[in-house]
């Protein structure tokens, strides 16, 4: 009777083990394997996607406004209305104090060789001067020496200079001082050489003054426009850089998460596999013990 009861207990335990424990373990194992496989594939795709750096948004280069050009028709239009009575321009006193020069400072160093562009600019200006006769126009600004300071006995102690007569070169220098490149200055004088000969000799002084006023105004407007364009491009570039840094950070986080998911899928499969191995080993051990007991 006792043996029959033990046999029934073992049979019921084996039934429970086979039909419930092992069956549930196998089903759970395959569910975990499927989930882990899906997680593995998705994690691998995300890892491959995030491992490549993001594409930085390109910002188009600033399209600068065209260079300023002035035609003879514009100058003729500018000087066409009868000019108002010009105000007498008071000479501005420019004080240039004289300083004592030591003998060593009098030794002038060897001048560098002349710049070909500077020579070309000077030649163009000399050509332009020919269109302003000396009997009608004063080209060079005339300055004079004045006494700036006297000593106790009334003798001149310090001298300076002041502008006596403003020449036409003042108008030209207003334009040339806008540019740093000698080549650009040459282009300006070339443009004047194409305009001034078309103007009547009596109106050429007014034409040069009008040219200087128009070009200075347009160059200032052009510089302001360039500044606005460059500021807008710089703003777009900063936005693109910020987006790139943000996308790069997101990809770094995505790489870390995908690696963790890959590790979790492997660990899940390994844990369930080890659990099934443990059950199989335990069952096989019992079977061997039973065989040994029966033979004994």
Buried (B, 14 or more C-beta within 10 A) or exposed (E): EEEEEEEEEEEEEEEEBEEEEBEEBEEEBEEBBEEBEEBBEBBBEBBEEBEEEBEEEEBEEBEEEEEBEBEBEBBBEBBEEEEEEEEEEEBEEEEEEEEEEEEEEEEEEEEEEEEEEEEBBEEBBEEBBEBBEEEEBBBEBEBEEBEBEEEEEEEEEBBBBBBEEBBBBBBBEBBBEBBEEBEEBBBBBEBBBEBBEEBEEEBBBBBBBBBBBBBBEBBEEBEEEEEEBEEEBEEBEEEBEEEBEEBBEEBEEBBEBBBEBBEBBEEBBEEBEEEBEEBEEEBEEBEEEEEEEEEE
